[in-house]
Amino acid sequence: MTNILNGLTNSVVYSLVGIVILLIAYLIVEKLTPENSWKEIVENKNIALAIVFAAFIIGISLIISAALHG
């Protein structure tokens, strides 16, 4: 029972660490770009920018996942 609880705890902690790192990476990219990308995607319906940010999020997520799994 403790192995299951220990594994569940580790999964939750690593998931939260990964989400925090992803948000920090997004905020860094948001600061580096000249425009407010979220506003550009939502209000101006910029599909190309949405695709670029989706690719960015997937790419960063894969890197974080590989780093956490070691």
mmCIF file as Biopython writes it, N, C-alpha, C and O atoms, coordinates in Angstrom:
data_model
#
loop_
_atom_site.group_PDB
_atom_site.id
_atom_site.type_symbol
_atom_site.label_atom_id
_atom_site.label_alt_id
_atom_site.label_comp_id
_atom_site.label_asym_id
_atom_site.label_entity_id
_atom_site.label_seq_id
_atom_site.pdbx_PDB_ins_code
_atom_site.Cartn_x
_atom_site.Cartn_y
_atom_site.Cartn_z
_atom_site.occupancy
_atom_site.B_iso_or_equiv
_atom_site.auth_seq_id
_atom_site.auth_asym_id
_atom_site.pdbx_PDB_model_num
ATOM 1   N N  . MET A ? 1  ? 0.824  -1.197 0.000   1.0 0.0 1  A 1 
ATOM 2   C CA . MET A ? 1  ? 0.000  0.000  0.000   1.0 0.0 1  A 1 
ATOM 3   C C  . MET A ? 1  ? 0.873  1.268  0.000   1.0 0.0 1  A 1 
ATOM 4   O O  . MET A ? 1  ? 0.545  2.262  -0.648  1.0 0.0 1  A 1 
ATOM 5   N N  . THR A ? 2  ? 1.975  1.211  0.731   1.0 0.0 2  A 1 
ATOM 6   C CA . THR A ? 2  ? 2.835  2.395  0.776   1.0 0.0 2  A 1 
ATOM 7   C C  . THR A ? 2  ? 3.516  2.642  -0.568  1.0 0.0 2  A 1 
ATOM 8   O O  . THR A ? 2  ? 3.805  3.788  -0.912  1.0 0.0 2  A 1 
ATOM 9   N N  . ASN A ? 3  ? 3.777  1.564  -1.340  1.0 0.0 3  A 1 
ATOM 10  C CA . ASN A ? 3  ? 4.371  1.747  -2.662  1.0 0.0 3  A 1 
ATOM 11  C C  . ASN A ? 3  ? 3.426  2.488  -3.594  1.0 0.0 3  A 1 
ATOM 12  O O  . ASN A ? 3  ? 3.855  3.340  -4.371  1.0 0.0 3  A 1 
ATOM 13  N N  . ILE A ? 4  ? 2.147  2.167  -3.518  1.0 0.0 4  A 1 
ATOM 14  C CA . ILE A ? 4  ? 1.147  2.843  -4.355  1.0 0.0 4  A 1 
ATOM 15  C C  . ILE A ? 4  ? 1.034  4.302  -3.939  1.0 0.0 4  A 1 
ATOM 16  O O  . ILE A ? 4  ? 1.005  5.192  -4.788  1.0 0.0 4  A 1 
ATOM 17  N N  . LEU A ? 5  ? 0.971  4.544  -2.652  1.0 0.0 5  A 1 
ATOM 18  C CA . LEU A ? 5  ? 0.859  5.913  -2.151  1.0 0.0 5  A 1 
ATOM 19  C C  . LEU A ? 5  ? 2.111  6.721  -2.478  1.0 0.0 5  A 1 
ATOM 20  O O  . LEU A ? 5  ? 2.020  7.897  -2.832  1.0 0.0 5  A 1 
ATOM 21  N N  . ASN A ? 6  ? 3.275  6.093  -2.362  1.0 0.0 6  A 1 
ATOM 22  C CA . ASN A ? 6  ? 4.534  6.756  -2.685  1.0 0.0 6  A 1 
ATOM 23  C C  . ASN A ? 6  ? 4.590  7.086  -4.176  1.0 0.0 6  A 1 
ATOM 24  O O  . ASN A ? 6  ? 5.000  8.187  -4.545  1.0 0.0 6  A 1 
ATOM 25  N N  . GLY A ? 7  ? 4.187  6.152  -5.035  1.0 0.0 7  A 1 
ATOM 26  C CA . GLY A ? 7  ? 4.166  6.389  -6.469  1.0 0.0 7  A 1 
ATOM 27  C C  . GLY A ? 7  ? 3.185  7.482  -6.856  1.0 0.0 7  A 1 
ATOM 28  O O  . GLY A ? 7  ? 3.481  8.306  -7.721  1.0 0.0 7  A 1 
ATOM 29  N N  . LEU A ? 8  ? 2.022  7.495  -6.224  1.0 0.0 8  A 1 
ATOM 30  C CA . LEU A ? 8  ? 1.022  8.530  -6.490  1.0 0.0 8  A 1 
ATOM 31  C C  . LEU A ? 8  ? 1.531  9.902  -6.067  1.0 0.0 8  A 1 
ATOM 32  O O  . LEU A ? 8  ? 1.351  10.887 -6.783  1.0 0.0 8  A 1 
ATOM 33  N N  . THR A ? 9  ? 2.159  9.961  -4.917  1.0 0.0 9  A 1 
ATOM 34  C CA . THR A ? 9  ? 2.724  11.226 -4.433  1.0 0.0 9  A 1 
ATOM 35  C C  . THR A ? 9  ? 3.805  11.735 -5.386  1.0 0.0 9  A 1 
ATOM 36  O O  . THR A ? 9  ? 3.840  12.921 -5.713  1.0 0.0 9  A 1 
ATOM 37  N N  . ASN A ? 10 ? 4.678  10.842 -5.827  1.0 0.0 10 A 1 
ATOM 38  C CA . ASN A ? 10 ? 5.725  11.243 -6.765  1.0 0.0 10 A 1 
ATOM 39  C C  . ASN A ? 10 ? 5.140  11.743 -8.074  1.0 0.0 10 A 1 
ATOM 40  O O  . ASN A ? 10 ? 5.621  12.730 -8.630  1.0 0.0 10 A 1 
ATOM 41  N N  . SER A ? 11 ? 4.111  11.075 -8.569  1.0 0.0 11 A 1 
ATOM 42  C CA . SER A ? 11 ? 3.468  11.497 -9.814  1.0 0.0 11 A 1 
ATOM 43  C C  . SER A ? 11 ? 2.874  12.889 -9.696  1.0 0.0 11 A 1 
ATOM 44  O O  . SER A ? 11 ? 3.025  13.713 -10.597 1.0 0.0 11 A 1 
ATOM 45  N N  . VAL A ? 12 ? 2.206  13.148 -8.597  1.0 0.0 12 A 1 
ATOM 46  C CA . VAL A ? 12 ? 1.590  14.465 -8.392  1.0 0.0 12 A 1 
ATOM 47  C C  . VAL A ? 12 ? 2.662  15.549 -8.274  1.0 0.0 12 A 1 
ATOM 48  O O  . VAL A ? 12 ? 2.529  16.619 -8.868  1.0 0.0 12 A 1 
ATOM 49  N N  . VAL A ? 13 ? 3.709  15.281 -7.522  1.0 0.0 13 A 1 
ATOM 50  C CA . VAL A ? 13 ? 4.773  16.269 -7.342  1.0 0.0 13 A 1 
ATOM 51  C C  . VAL A ? 13 ? 5.462  16.565 -8.665  1.0 0.0 13 A 1 
ATOM 52  O O  . VAL A ? 13 ? 5.673  17.729 -9.008  1.0 0.0 13 A 1 
ATOM 53  N N  . TYR A ? 14 ? 5.818  15.515 -9.418  1.0 0.0 14 A 1 
ATOM 54  C CA . TYR A ? 14 ? 6.486  15.727 -10.699 1.0 0.0 14 A 1 
ATOM 55  C C  . TYR A ? 14 ? 5.573  16.436 -11.700 1.0 0.0 14 A 1 
ATOM 56  O O  . TYR A ? 14 ? 6.042  17.253 -12.493 1.0 0.0 14 A 1 
ATOM 57  N N  . SER A ? 15 ? 4.284  16.132 -11.668 1.0 0.0 15 A 1 
ATOM 58  C CA . SER A ? 15 ? 3.340  16.818 -12.548 1.0 0.0 15 A 1 
ATOM 59  C C  . SER A ? 15 ? 3.274  18.305 -12.223 1.0 0.0 15 A 1 
ATOM 60  O O  . SER A ? 15 ? 3.291  19.142 -13.126 1.0 0.0 15 A 1 
ATOM 61  N N  . LEU A ? 16 ? 3.199  18.631 -10.955 1.0 0.0 16 A 1 
ATOM 62  C CA . LEU A ? 16 ? 3.143  20.038 -10.552 1.0 0.0 16 A 1 
ATOM 63  C C  . LEU A ? 16 ? 4.433  20.770 -10.897 1.0 0.0 16 A 1 
ATOM 64  O O  . LEU A ? 16 ? 4.394  21.919 -11.335 1.0 0.0 16 A 1 
ATOM 65  N N  . VAL A ? 17 ? 5.570  20.117 -10.704 1.0 0.0 17 A 1 
ATOM 66  C CA . VAL A ? 17 ? 6.855  20.724 -11.066 1.0 0.0 17 A 1 
ATOM 67  C C  . VAL A ? 17 ? 6.898  20.988 -12.571 1.0 0.0 17 A 1 
ATOM 68  O O  . VAL A ? 17 ? 7.334  22.055 -13.004 1.0 0.0 17 A 1 
ATOM 69  N N  . GLY A ? 18 ? 6.447  20.018 -13.364 1.0 0.0 18 A 1 
ATOM 70  C CA . GLY A ? 18 ? 6.430  20.183 -14.812 1.0 0.0 18 A 1 
ATOM 71  C C  . GLY A ? 18 ? 5.525  21.319 -15.260 1.0 0.0 18 A 1 
ATOM 72  O O  . GLY A ? 18 ? 5.891  22.084 -16.153 1.0 0.0 18 A 1 
ATOM 73  N N  . ILE A ? 19 ? 4.347  21.440 -14.653 1.0 0.0 19 A 1 
ATOM 74  C CA . ILE A ? 19 ? 3.418  22.514 -15.000 1.0 0.0 19 A 1 
ATOM 75  C C  . ILE A ? 19 ? 4.009  23.867 -14.636 1.0 0.0 19 A 1 
ATOM 76  O O  . ILE A ? 19 ? 3.889  24.818 -15.409 1.0 0.0 19 A 1 
ATOM 77  N N  . VAL A ? 20 ? 4.640  23.970 -13.483 1.0 0.0 20 A 1 
ATOM 78  C CA . VAL A ? 20 ? 5.258  25.235 -13.066 1.0 0.0 20 A 1 
ATOM 79  C C  . VAL A ? 20 ? 6.385  25.626 -14.021 1.0 0.0 20 A 1 
ATOM 80  O O  . VAL A ? 20 ? 6.497  26.789 -14.407 1.0 0.0 20 A 1 
ATOM 81  N N  . ILE A ? 21 ? 7.215  24.660 -14.402 1.0 0.0 21 A 1 
ATOM 82  C CA . ILE A ? 21 ? 8.308  24.948 -15.336 1.0 0.0 21 A 1 
ATOM 83  C C  . ILE A ? 21 ? 7.745  25.380 -16.689 1.0 0.0 21 A 1 
ATOM 84  O O  . ILE A ? 21 ? 8.280  26.295 -17.316 1.0 0.0 21 A 1 
ATOM 85  N N  . LEU A ? 22 ? 6.668  24.732 -17.145 1.0 0.0 22 A 1 
ATOM 86  C CA . LEU A ? 22 ? 6.042  25.112 -18.414 1.0 0.0 22 A 1 
ATOM 87  C C  . LEU A ? 22 ? 5.496  26.531 -18.352 1.0 0.0 22 A 1 
ATOM 88  O O  . LEU A ? 22 ? 5.664  27.296 -19.301 1.0 0.0 22 A 1 
ATOM 89  N N  . LEU A ? 23 ? 4.852  26.892 -17.260 1.0 0.0 23 A 1 
ATOM 90  C CA . LEU A ? 23 ? 4.330  28.252 -17.117 1.0 0.0 23 A 1 
ATOM 91  C C  . LEU A ? 23 ? 5.448  29.291 -17.080 1.0 0.0 23 A 1 
ATOM 92  O O  . LEU A ? 23 ? 5.315  30.371 -17.655 1.0 0.0 23 A 1 
ATOM 93  N N  . ILE A ? 24 ? 6.531  28.970 -16.414 1.0 0.0 24 A 1 
ATOM 94  C CA . ILE A ? 24 ? 7.671  29.888 -16.375 1.0 0.0 24 A 1 
ATOM 95  C C  . ILE A ? 24 ? 8.254  30.064 -17.771 1.0 0.0 24 A 1 
ATOM 96  O O  . ILE A ? 24 ? 8.586  31.181 -18.167 1.0 0.0 24 A 1 
ATOM 97  N N  . ALA A ? 25 ? 8.382  28.966 -18.523 1.0 0.0 25 A 1 
ATOM 98  C CA . ALA A ? 25 ? 8.897  29.060 -19.889 1.0 0.0 25 A 1 
ATOM 99  C C  . ALA A ? 25 ? 7.972  29.894 -20.759 1.0 0.0 25 A 1 
ATOM 100 O O  . ALA A ? 25 ? 8.439  30.693 -21.570 1.0 0.0 25 A 1 
ATOM 101 N N  . TYR A ? 26 ? 6.656  29.715 -20.600 1.0 0.0 26 A 1 
ATOM 102 C CA . TYR A ? 26 ? 5.694  30.519 -21.368 1.0 0.0 26 A 1 
ATOM 103 C C  . TYR A ? 26 ? 5.825  32.001 -21.025 1.0 0.0 26 A 1 
ATOM 104 O O  . TYR A ? 26 ? 5.811  32.847 -21.919 1.0 0.0 26 A 1 
ATOM 105 N N  . LEU A ? 27 ? 5.950  32.316 -19.749 1.0 0.0 27 A 1 
ATOM 106 C CA . LEU A ? 27 ? 6.064  33.716 -19.343 1.0 0.0 27 A 1 
ATOM 107 C C  . LEU A ? 27 ? 7.352  34.348 -19.867 1.0 0.0 27 A 1 
ATOM 108 O O  . LEU A ? 27 ? 7.364  35.527 -20.221 1.0 0.0 27 A 1 
ATOM 109 N N  . ILE A ? 28 ? 8.429  33.575 -19.917 1.0 0.0 28 A 1 
ATOM 110 C CA . ILE A ? 28 ? 9.686  34.093 -20.468 1.0 0.0 28 A 1 
ATOM 111 C C  . ILE A ? 28 ? 9.524  34.408 -21.949 1.0 0.0 28 A 1 
ATOM 112 O O  . ILE A ? 28 ? 9.951  35.466 -22.409 1.0 0.0 28 A 1 
ATOM 113 N N  . VAL A ? 29 ? 8.911  33.498 -22.696 1.0 0.0 29 A 1 
ATOM 114 C CA . VAL A ? 29 ? 8.695  33.744 -24.125 1.0 0.0 29 A 1 
ATOM 115 C C  . VAL A ? 29 ? 7.739  34.914 -24.326 1.0 0.0 29 A 1 
ATOM 116 O O  . VAL A ? 29 ? 7.915  35.707 -25.251 1.0 0.0 29 A 1 
ATOM 117 N N  . GLU A ? 30 ? 6.746  35.023 -23.482 1.0 0.0 30 A 1 
ATOM 118 C CA . GLU A ? 30 ? 5.789  36.135 -23.575 1.0 0.0 30 A 1 
ATOM 119 C C  . GLU A ? 30 ? 6.496  37.475 -23.364 1.0 0.0 30 A 1 
ATOM 120 O O  . GLU A ? 30 ? 6.170  38.459 -24.028 1.0 0.0 30 A 1 
ATOM 121 N N  . LYS A ? 31 ? 7.452  37.518 -22.453 1.0 0.0 31 A 1 
ATOM 122 C CA . LYS A ? 31 ? 8.204  38.756 -22.208 1.0 0.0 31 A 1 
ATOM 123 C C  . LYS A ? 31 ? 9.160  39.078 -23.357 1.0 0.0 31 A 1 
ATOM 124 O O  . LYS A ? 31 ? 9.429  40.247 -23.634 1.0 0.0 31 A 1 
ATOM 125 N N  . LEU A ? 32 ? 9.679  38.034 -24.032 1.0 0.0 32 A 1 
ATOM 126 C CA . LEU A ? 32 ? 10.632 38.249 -25.115 1.0 0.0 32 A 1 
ATOM 127 C C  . LEU A ? 32 ? 9.962  38.700 -26.411 1.0 0.0 32 A 1 
ATOM 128 O O  . LEU A ? 32 ? 10.601 39.353 -27.235 1.0 0.0 32 A 1 
ATOM 129 N N  . THR A ? 33 ? 8.698  38.366 -26.605 1.0 0.0 33 A 1 
ATOM 130 C CA . THR A ? 33 ? 8.007  38.757 -27.831 1.0 0.0 33 A 1 
ATOM 131 C C  . THR A ? 33 ? 7.468  40.176 -27.700 1.0 0.0 33 A 1 
ATOM 132 O O  . THR A ? 33 ? 7.063  40.588 -26.613 1.0 0.0 33 A 1 
ATOM 133 N N  . PRO A ? 34 ? 7.461  40.933 -28.810 1.0 0.0 34 A 1 
ATOM 134 C CA . PRO A ? 34 ? 7.048  42.333 -28.732 1.0 0.0 34 A 1 
ATOM 135 C C  . PRO A ? 34 ? 5.548  42.526 -28.506 1.0 0.0 34 A 1 
ATOM 136 O O  . PRO A ? 34 ? 5.140  43.528 -27.919 1.0 0.0 34 A 1 
ATOM 137 N N  . GLU A ? 35 ? 4.733  41.592 -28.958 1.0 0.0 35 A 1 
ATOM 138 C CA . GLU A ? 35 ? 3.280  41.710 -28.815 1.0 0.0 35 A 1 
ATOM 139 C C  . GLU A ? 35 ? 2.779  40.808 -27.690 1.0 0.0 35 A 1 
ATOM 140 O O  . GLU A ? 35 ? 3.463  39.873 -27.276 1.0 0.0 35 A 1 
ATOM 141 N N  . ASN A ? 36 ? 1.591  41.099 -27.211 1.0 0.0 36 A 1 
ATOM 142 C CA . ASN A ? 36 ? 0.932  40.226 -26.253 1.0 0.0 36 A 1 
ATOM 143 C C  . ASN A ? 36 ? 0.325  39.080 -27.054 1.0 0.0 36 A 1 
ATOM 144 O O  . ASN A ? 36 ? -0.718 39.245 -27.687 1.0 0.0 36 A 1 
ATOM 145 N N  . SER A ? 37 ? 0.972  37.928 -27.026 1.0 0.0 37 A 1 
ATOM 146 C CA . SER A ? 37 ? 0.562  36.832 -27.897 1.0 0.0 37 A 1 
ATOM 147 C C  . SER A ? 37 ? -0.821 36.285 -27.538 1.0 0.0 37 A 1 
ATOM 148 O O  . SER A ? 37 ? -1.588 35.922 -28.430 1.0 0.0 37 A 1 
ATOM 149 N N  . TRP A ? 38 ? -1.147 36.222 -26.258 1.0 0.0 38 A 1 
ATOM 150 C CA . TRP A ? 38 ? -2.467 35.701 -25.886 1.0 0.0 38 A 1 
ATOM 151 C C  . TRP A ? 38 ? -3.573 36.600 -26.424 1.0 0.0 38 A 1 
ATOM 152 O O  . TRP A ? 38 ? -4.586 36.113 -26.927 1.0 0.0 38 A 1 
ATOM 153 N N  . LYS A ? 39 ? -3.379 37.897 -26.320 1.0 0.0 39 A 1 
ATOM 154 C CA . LYS A ? 39 ? -4.355 38.848 -26.858 1.0 0.0 39 A 1 
ATOM 155 C C  . LYS A ? 39 ? -4.439 38.715 -28.378 1.0 0.0 39 A 1 
ATOM 156 O O  . LYS A ? 39 ? -5.529 38.766 -28.948 1.0 0.0 39 A 1 
ATOM 157 N N  . GLU A ? 40 ? -3.308 38.547 -29.022 1.0 0.0 40 A 1 
ATOM 158 C CA . GLU A ? 40 ? -3.266 38.402 -30.479 1.0 0.0 40 A 1 
ATOM 159 C C  . GLU A ? 40 ? -4.001 37.135 -30.912 1.0 0.0 40 A 1 
ATOM 160 O O  . GLU A ? 40 ? -4.709 37.147 -31.919 1.0 0.0 40 A 1 
ATOM 161 N N  . ILE A ? 41 ? -3.844 36.056 -30.172 1.0 0.0 41 A 1 
ATOM 162 C CA . ILE A ? 41 ? -4.499 34.794 -30.523 1.0 0.0 41 A 1 
ATOM 163 C C  . ILE A ? 41 ? -6.000 34.874 -30.285 1.0 0.0 41 A 1 
ATOM 164 O O  . ILE A ? 41 ? -6.786 34.467 -31.142 1.0 0.0 41 A 1 
ATOM 165 N N  . VAL A ? 42 ? -6.404 35.392 -29.137 1.0 0.0 42 A 1 
ATOM 166 C CA . VAL A ? 42 ? -7.815 35.373 -28.758 1.0 0.0 42 A 1 
ATOM 167 C C  . VAL A ? 42 ? -8.611 36.466 -29.462 1.0 0.0 42 A 1 
ATOM 168 O O  . VAL A ? 42 ? -9.650 36.183 -30.058 1.0 0.0 42 A 1 
ATOM 169 N N  . GLU A ? 43 ? -8.144 37.696 -29.402 1.0 0.0 43 A 1 
ATOM 170 C CA . GLU A ? 43 ? -8.926 38.805 -29.947 1.0 0.0 43 A 1 
ATOM 171 C C  . GLU A ? 43 ? -8.812 38.932 -31.470 1.0 0.0 43 A 1 
ATOM 172 O O  . GLU A ? 43 ? -9.806 39.191 -32.149 1.0 0.0 43 A 1 
ATOM 173 N N  . ASN A ? 44 ? -7.605 38.750 -31.998 1.0 0.0 44 A 1 
ATOM 174 C CA . ASN A ? 44 ? -7.410 38.932 -33.436 1.0 0.0 44 A 1 
ATOM 175 C C  . ASN A ? 44 ? -7.487 37.623 -34.212 1.0 0.0 44 A 1 
ATOM 176 O O  . ASN A ? 44 ? -7.331 37.617 -35.433 1.0 0.0 44 A 1 
ATOM 177 N N  . LYS A ? 45 ? -7.727 36.514 -33.514 1.0 0.0 45 A 1 
ATOM 178 C CA . LYS A ? 45 ? -7.881 35.196 -34.136 1.0 0.0 45 A 1 
ATOM 179 C C  . LYS A ? 45 ? -6.702 34.844 -35.050 1.0 0.0 45 A 1 
ATOM 180 O O  . LYS A ? 45 ? -6.895 34.385 -36.176 1.0 0.0 45 A 1 
ATOM 181 N N  . ASN A ? 46 ? -5.490 35.062 -34.555 1.0 0.0 46 A 1 
ATOM 182 C CA . ASN A ? 46 ? -4.284 34.785 -35.319 1.0 0.0 46 A 1 
ATOM 183 C C  . ASN A ? 46 ? -3.965 33.290 -35.217 1.0 0.0 46 A 1 
ATOM 184 O O  . ASN A ? 46 ? -3.343 32.838 -34.256 1.0 0.0 46 A 1 
ATOM 185 N N  . ILE A ? 47 ? -4.401 32.541 -36.221 1.0 0.0 47 A 1 
ATOM 186 C CA . ILE A ? 47 ? -4.248 31.090 -36.215 1.0 0.0 47 A 1 
ATOM 187 C C  . ILE A ? 47 ? -2.774 30.688 -36.318 1.0 0.0 47 A 1 
ATOM 188 O O  . ILE A ? 47 ? -2.345 29.731 -35.674 1.0 0.0 47 A 1 
ATOM 189 N N  . ALA A ? 48 ? -2.002 31.417 -37.127 1.0 0.0 48 A 1 
ATOM 190 C CA . ALA A ? 48 ? -0.585 31.083 -37.288 1.0 0.0 48 A 1 
ATOM 191 C C  . ALA A ? 48 ? 0.153  31.188 -35.954 1.0 0.0 48 A 1 
ATOM 192 O O  . ALA A ? 48 ? 0.953  30.313 -35.620 1.0 0.0 48 A 1 
ATOM 193 N N  . LEU A ? 49 ? -0.106 32.238 -35.198 1.0 0.0 49 A 1 
ATOM 194 C CA . LEU A ? 49 ? 0.532  32.394 -33.895 1.0 0.0 49 A 1 
ATOM 195 C C  . LEU A ? 49 ? 0.062  31.316 -32.925 1.0 0.0 49 A 1 
ATOM 196 O O  . LEU A ? 49 ? 0.848  30.837 -32.106 1.0 0.0 49 A 1 
ATOM 197 N N  . ALA A ? 50 ? -1.200 30.931 -33.006 1.0 0.0 50 A 1 
ATOM 198 C CA . ALA A ? 50 ? -1.715 29.866 -32.150 1.0 0.0 50 A 1 
ATOM 199 C C  . ALA A ? 50 ? -1.003 28.547 -32.444 1.0 0.0 50 A 1 
ATOM 200 O O  . ALA A ? 50 ? -0.692 27.791 -31.523 1.0 0.0 50 A 1 
ATOM 201 N N  . ILE A ? 51 ? -0.744 28.269 -33.720 1.0 0.0 51 A 1 
ATOM 202 C CA . ILE A ? 51 ? -0.033 27.043 -34.095 1.0 0.0 51 A 1 
ATOM 203 C C  . ILE A ? 51 ? 1.401  27.079 -33.582 1.0 0.0 51 A 1 
ATOM 204 O O  . ILE A ? 51 ? 1.915  26.075 -33.089 1.0 0.0 51 A 1 
ATOM 205 N N  . VAL A ? 52 ? 2.050  28.246 -33.698 1.0 0.0 52 A 1 
ATOM 206 C CA . VAL A ? 52 ? 3.426  28.379 -33.211 1.0 0.0 52 A 1 
ATOM 207 C C  . VAL A ? 52 ? 3.487  28.161 -31.701 1.0 0.0 52 A 1 
ATOM 208 O O  . VAL A ? 52 ? 4.376  27.460 -31.215 1.0 0.0 52 A 1 
ATOM 209 N N  . PHE A ? 53 ? 2.558  28.751 -30.956 1.0 0.0 53 A 1 
ATOM 210 C CA . PHE A ? 53 ? 2.573  28.581 -29.506 1.0 0.0 53 A 1 
ATOM 211 C C  . PHE A ? 53 ? 2.186  27.166 -29.095 1.0 0.0 53 A 1 
ATOM 212 O O  . PHE A ? 53 ? 2.675  26.669 -28.080 1.0 0.0 53 A 1 
ATOM 213 N N  . ALA A ? 54 ? 1.323  26.511 -29.857 1.0 0.0 54 A 1 
ATOM 214 C CA . ALA A ? 54 ? 0.995  25.113 -29.576 1.0 0.0 54 A 1 
ATOM 215 C C  . ALA A ? 54 ? 2.233  24.245 -29.755 1.0 0.0 54 A 1 
ATOM 216 O O  . ALA A ? 54 ? 2.509  23.369 -28.935 1.0 0.0 54 A 1 
ATOM 217 N N  . ALA A ? 55 ? 2.975  24.490 -30.830 1.0 0.0 55 A 1 
ATOM 218 C CA . ALA A ? 55 ? 4.217  23.740 -31.059 1.0 0.0 55 A 1 
ATOM 219 C C  . ALA A ? 55 ? 5.228  24.024 -29.953 1.0 0.0 55 A 1 
ATOM 220 O O  . ALA A ? 55 ? 5.930  23.118 -29.503 1.0 0.0 55 A 1 
ATOM 221 N N  . PHE A ? 56 ? 5.303  25.281 -29.514 1.0 0.0 56 A 1 
ATOM 222 C CA . PHE A ? 56 ? 6.201  25.648 -28.418 1.0 0.0 56 A 1 
ATOM 223 C C  . PHE A ? 56 ? 5.834  24.886 -27.139 1.0 0.0 56 A 1 
ATOM 224 O O  . PHE A ? 56 ? 6.708  24.341 -26.466 1.0 0.0 56 A 1 
ATOM 225 N N  . ILE A ? 57 ? 4.562  24.851 -26.815 1.0 0.0 57 A 1 
ATOM 226 C CA . ILE A ? 57 ? 4.117  24.188 -25.591 1.0 0.0 57 A 1 
ATOM 227 C C  . ILE A ? 57 ? 4.386  22.685 -25.666 1.0 0.0 57 A 1 
ATOM 228 O O  . ILE A ? 57 ? 4.830  22.085 -24.687 1.0 0.0 57 A 1 
ATOM 229 N N  . ILE A ? 58 ? 4.120  22.079 -26.816 1.0 0.0 58 A 1 
ATOM 230 C CA . ILE A ? 58 ? 4.389  20.647 -26.968 1.0 0.0 58 A 1 
ATOM 231 C C  . ILE A ? 58 ? 5.889  20.375 -26.850 1.0 0.0 58 A 1 
ATOM 232 O O  . ILE A ? 58 ? 6.303  19.434 -26.173 1.0 0.0 58 A 1 
ATOM 233 N N  . GLY A ? 59 ? 6.695  21.198 -27.508 1.0 0.0 59 A 1 
ATOM 234 C CA . GLY A ? 59 ? 8.146  21.004 -27.458 1.0 0.0 59 A 1 
ATOM 235 C C  . GLY A ? 59 ? 8.707  21.154 -26.057 1.0 0.0 59 A 1 
ATOM 236 O O  . GLY A ? 59 ? 9.506  20.327 -25.619 1.0 0.0 59 A 1 
ATOM 237 N N  . ILE A ? 60 ? 8.306  22.187 -25.355 1.0 0.0 60 A 1 
ATOM 238 C CA . ILE A ? 60 ? 8.779  22.398 -23.987 1.0 0.0 60 A 1 
ATOM 239 C C  . ILE A ? 60 ? 8.278  21.272 -23.074 1.0 0.0 60 A 1 
ATOM 240 O O  . ILE A ? 60 ? 8.998  20.825 -22.181 1.0 0.0 60 A 1 
ATOM 241 N N  . SER A ? 61 ? 7.053  20.824 -23.303 1.0 0.0 61 A 1 
ATOM 242 C CA . SER A ? 61 ? 6.512  19.730 -22.486 1.0 0.0 61 A 1 
ATOM 243 C C  . SER A ? 61 ? 7.314  18.453 -22.666 1.0 0.0 61 A 1 
ATOM 244 O O  . SER A ? 61 ? 7.566  17.733 -21.700 1.0 0.0 61 A 1 
ATOM 245 N N  . LEU A ? 62 ? 7.718  18.166 -23.905 1.0 0.0 62 A 1 
ATOM 246 C CA . LEU A ? 62 ? 8.535  16.975 -24.150 1.0 0.0 62 A 1 
ATOM 247 C C  . LEU A ? 62 ? 9.895  17.084 -23.466 1.0 0.0 62 A 1 
ATOM 248 O O  . LEU A ? 62 ? 10.394 16.108 -22.906 1.0 0.0 62 A 1 
ATOM 249 N N  . ILE A ? 63 ? 10.486 18.262 -23.511 1.0 0.0 63 A 1 
ATOM 250 C CA . ILE A ? 63 ? 11.775 18.472 -22.845 1.0 0.0 63 A 1 
ATOM 251 C C  . ILE A ? 63 ? 11.642 18.307 -21.334 1.0 0.0 63 A 1 
ATOM 252 O O  . ILE A ? 63 ? 12.466 17.646 -20.703 1.0 0.0 63 A 1 
ATOM 253 N N  . ILE A ? 64 ? 10.610 18.905 -20.758 1.0 0.0 64 A 1 
ATOM 254 C CA . ILE A ? 64 ? 10.388 18.798 -19.307 1.0 0.0 64 A 1 
ATOM 255 C C  . ILE A ? 64 ? 10.132 17.348 -18.922 1.0 0.0 64 A 1 
ATOM 256 O O  . ILE A ? 64 ? 10.660 16.868 -17.919 1.0 0.0 64 A 1 
ATOM 257 N N  . SER A ? 65 ? 9.330  16.653 -19.709 1.0 0.0 65 A 1 
ATOM 258 C CA . SER A ? 65 ? 9.025  15.247 -19.423 1.0 0.0 65 A 1 
ATOM 259 C C  . SER A ? 65 ? 10.300 14.397 -19.445 1.0 0.0 65 A 1 
ATOM 260 O O  . SER A ? 65 ? 10.515 13.573 -18.556 1.0 0.0 65 A 1 
ATOM 261 N N  . ALA A ? 66 ? 11.130 14.597 -20.449 1.0 0.0 66 A 1 
ATOM 262 C CA . ALA A ? 66 ? 12.381 13.844 -20.533 1.0 0.0 66 A 1 
ATOM 263 C C  . ALA A ? 66 ? 13.310 14.175 -19.378 1.0 0.0 66 A 1 
ATOM 264 O O  . ALA A ? 66 ? 13.993 13.294 -18.855 1.0 0.0 66 A 1 
ATOM 265 N N  . ALA A ? 67 ? 13.339 15.433 -18.979 1.0 0.0 67 A 1 
ATOM 266 C CA . ALA A ? 67 ? 14.212 15.826 -17.868 1.0 0.0 67 A 1 
ATOM 267 C C  . ALA A ? 67 ? 13.730 15.241 -16.541 1.0 0.0 67 A 1 
ATOM 268 O O  . ALA A ? 67 ? 14.539 14.827 -15.711 1.0 0.0 67 A 1 
ATOM 269 N N  . LEU A ? 68 ? 12.423 15.209 -16.345 1.0 0.0 68 A 1 
ATOM 270 C CA . LEU A ? 68 ? 11.906 14.692 -15.076 1.0 0.0 68 A 1 
ATOM 271 C C  . LEU A ? 68 ? 12.018 13.172 -14.995 1.0 0.0 68 A 1 
ATOM 272 O O  . LEU A ? 68 ? 12.207 12.626 -13.908 1.0 0.0 68 A 1 
ATOM 273 N N  . HIS A ? 69 ? 11.905 12.491 -16.119 1.0 0.0 69 A 1 
ATOM 274 C CA . HIS A ? 69 ? 12.001 11.025 -16.102 1.0 0.0 69 A 1 
ATOM 275 C C  . HIS A ? 69 ? 13.434 10.545 -16.088 1.0 0.0 69 A 1 
ATOM 276 O O  . HIS A ? 69 ? 13.716 9.392  -15.762 1.0 0.0 69 A 1 
ATOM 277 N N  . GLY A ? 70 ? 14.347 11.454 -16.449 1.0 0.0 70 A 1 
ATOM 278 C CA . GLY A ? 70 ? 15.766 11.157 -16.386 1.0 0.0 70 A 1 
ATOM 279 C C  . GLY A ? 70 ? 16.165 10.106 -17.348 1.0 0.0 70 A 1 
ATOM 280 O O  . GLY A ? 70 ? 17.340 9.744  -17.414 1.0 0.0 70 A 1 
#
